[in-house]
């Protein structure tokens, strides 16, 4: 697609991210205890868990923001454990953190331009319109300061900014947090459309299991830093334990 994402260099059905017995934490406090998971190219994989389960720690460890103390993490066959974040972005791994972290005093367009810092400026300018096709509300607010956007619009901006780096793996930390239900639906519909049209691989950590499992192919449930359940998203959505813990069933 013109001005779109680069086609994935890893064929769908092939493991793009492999995490094996990964442990990480904060100083002497270990938050992850031997996490293992696999994300295949062009898949959407969700990681579910309550507050404090280790979801954000996992994302930070995979994106180079937190040291890996044990285990391995490989992206397209190459180790990414303890690799600097900027290097990982250049390899195609982009992390959209919890809390959005947009630059409030800059415009929507300026925030998007910053997302493409690893790419030539001309390519970034051409790519902005393509990315905004997924988030028409941002197109309407392109000249507005990011700090004036609603929570849902800021989340859209954070995701769109991540897409400007042309990732092969987009990692999203709690994209539904602090977002109104109608905006949440729009965001997750856009994520599914992006995967379907661009064959982009997504790893999403979420507390809202219902909406995450609705778009995911596979899911993992973690508790106190350990994987306690995994399987097809459809199977997890129908699991009574999952329903009681996360879906209110």
Secondary structure, DSSP 8 states (H G I E B T S, - for coil): -TT-----SS-TTSEEEEEEEEEEEETTEEEEEEEEEEEETT-EEEEE--TTSSHHHHHHHHTTSS-EEEEEEEETTEE-TT--HHHHHHHTEEEE-TT----TTSBHHHHHHHHTTTS-HHHHHHHHHHHHTT-HHHHHTTTSBGGGS-HHHHHHHHHHHHHTT--SEEEEE-TTTT--HHHHHHHHHHHHHHHHHH--EEEEEES-HHHHHHH-SEEEEEETTEEEEEEEHHHHHT-HHHIIIII--
